[in-house]
Amino acid sequence: MASLIFCPHCGIRPREEFTIKGDASLARPAPTAGPDVWYDYVYLRDNPKGRHEEYWHHSSGCRRWLVVERDTVTHLVYSVSDAALAKLGDQA
């Protein structure tokens, strides 16, 4: 049986329609940051076990960016939200 993901725009869709794009908790360095800071940001990543937020792209659907909170061990999805709206909420 295929895994199903709830897209806030399209409803319940098969997992194969989505592409995982990486850690949603990372903060991008300032453009003036040194090469060491950029190297760490681009290449050095944690590989957490357990609950984690990731950017997912609904590449075969609405093509929106989503923030998916899931368990990296069980693959249980806890929440899905539109990434653009999540970012606006962070600025409020």
C-alpha positions, 0 to 999 in steps of 0.5 A, a space after each residue: 500500500 502506498 503512503 498517503 500525504 495530505 496536501 493542504 491544496 490538493 487533499 490526500 495524495 500518494 507519496 510518490 507525487 512529492 519530492 523531499 527537499 531537506 531540513 526546514 529548520 535551517 537558517 540561511 546565512 547572511 550573504 556576507 557570511 564567510 566561506 566557512 559558514 556557507 560550507 557548513 550550511 551547504 554540506 554539513 547537515 544533521 541526520 536526526 532520528 525522530 520528529 523533524 520538519 522538512 521541505 517537500 515539493 508537490 512536484 506532480 500536483 499543485 507544485 507548492 512548497 510544503 513543510 512536513 513534520 514527520 518521524 524519520 524512523 516510523 515515517 508517520 506524518 504529524 502535520 503538513 502546512 504551506 511553506 509560504 504561509 509558515 514563513 509568514 507566520 514566523 515573521 508575525 
